[in-house]
Amino acid sequence: MPKRVAIVGGGLVGSLNACFLAKRGFQVDLFEQRQDIRTLEHMKGRSINLALSCRGREALKHVGLEEQIVEIGIPMYGRMIHNLDGTLRPIPYGQKHQYIMSIDRRKLNEDLLTAAQKQPNVNLHFSHKLISCDFVKGQLTFTSSGKQEVTHHCDLIVGSDGAFSVVRQKMMKQIRLNYNQEYIPHGYMELTIPPGPNGQYQMALNYLHIWPRNEFMMIALPNQGGNFTLTLFMPFEIFDKIQTDEDAVNFFQTMFPDSISLIGIESIKATFQNSKGLPVVSVKCSPYHVTSHAVLMGDAAHAMVPFYGQGMNCGFEDCIVLDEILDKYNNDLDVALSEFTKVRMPDAHAICDLAMYNYIEMRSSVNSWVFLLRKKLDNFLHWLMPNTWIPLYTMVSFTRIPYSQCIARRQWQDKVISNTLYCVGMLTIVGGTYLTFKTVTFKNLWDRCQNAILQLYN
């Protein structure tokens, strides 16, 4: 008899994982608190564009969806820096053929739900809110759209219900689950750059555009249809100071003057009138499982700030990692779920930390000549030793090297560069000293000392 799996959360990771588990022959029931987004004209919630890179594409490839999803994306070959004076400066992500893809969150989620629904052993249940679960019995209780209670039994509960996971909350009451939640002091607000008069893109298409202003930044990702989604990230205390239309316009005229004609003054006013800065949270927890009965995946296990573009990619890679472990242990859930926590937790914690670091890089470091010099040095050494020296961003975005190893390798690279600079400095000092004594003989040096002494007494 096939194993019965209940996935709580029909977002990106939940719907993709339904495809993975269905492919294994499991009977999958997916429960989503929201209505079916494919039937809605407007959808509440986040709309920050997604950046699809190697790890996410590899997961999609495993279930035969990579080509379909890539067709709806737009390649971005690097960052386009918008300086305060209006000048532009491109910074490639890596080599000329390397790029990440801007993907519309809603369209991707809809396609993944449709792909899951096509599987004969997958059932989708919308408007089902989880109210209780017994992990030992494998029993979940939901309220449906009609406020009726619905009970479901299964062999495995998969919590893919986001950063504020109800499944994780239930786990915390039943096992010793360590949990850390951190809100950064910065929030975000979304704006839009519409298409130009003839439907054309108003900025260079194949870039992630960044307006770095040290303490805060604005980014723009391209969409199908000629528009860009803008996201303004900055401290809440600055958001709070913008109280009027005049404040909003003055702020943009001072900090993002080249964006005003692209967004439109009225659109800026309307956005600040009707919305506010929204919070950004990072979540770490351990373990990810309850014996053989439940496991957390995606944001439910490791929500991260969006500054490395790895939240979705990491969640999708979770699906690959679990799939490989289930293969290794022949679907023995008791061993496989424990192994999943052991293997995945260090890497998930590592990318959460890297995402925090990358905010500083995006809003500030890209303005530094030291950062640009280091990037050129990394690219040169990568060209010289492609298998030995791989830049950090390349490791994270264009390979499946475990995140924790990416950090370890970067630390080794930093140490090599520091030691090299130290050796070069010492050689310079020694060489300079040698040349000095080579050109100045002992007799000349003694004569100079005598002359200096005589001058003291004259």
Buried (B, 14 or more C-beta within 10 A) or exposed (E): EBBBBBBBBBBBBBBBBBBBBBBBEBBBBBBBBBEBBBEEEEBEEBBBBBBBBBBBBBBBBBBEBBEEBBEBBBBBBBBBBBEBEEEEEEBBBBBEEBBBBBBBBBBBBBBBBEBBBEBEBBBBBBBBBBEEBBBEEBBBBBBBEEEEEBEBEBBBBBBBBBBEBBBBBBBBEBEEBEEEEEEBEBBBBBBBBBBEEEEEBBBEBBBBBBBBBEEBBBBBBBBEEBBBBBBBBBBBEBBEEBEEBEEBBEBBEEBBBBBBEBBBBEBBBBBBEEEEBEEBBBBBBBBBBBEBBBBBBBBBBBBBBBBBBBBBBBBBBBBBBBBBBBEEBEBEBEBBBBBBBBBBBBBBBBBBBBBBBBBEBBBBBBBEEEBBEBBEBBBEBBEEEEEEBBBBBBBBBBBBBBBBBBBEBBEEBEEEBEEEEEEEEEEEEEEEEEEEEEEEEEEEEEEEEEEEEEEEEE
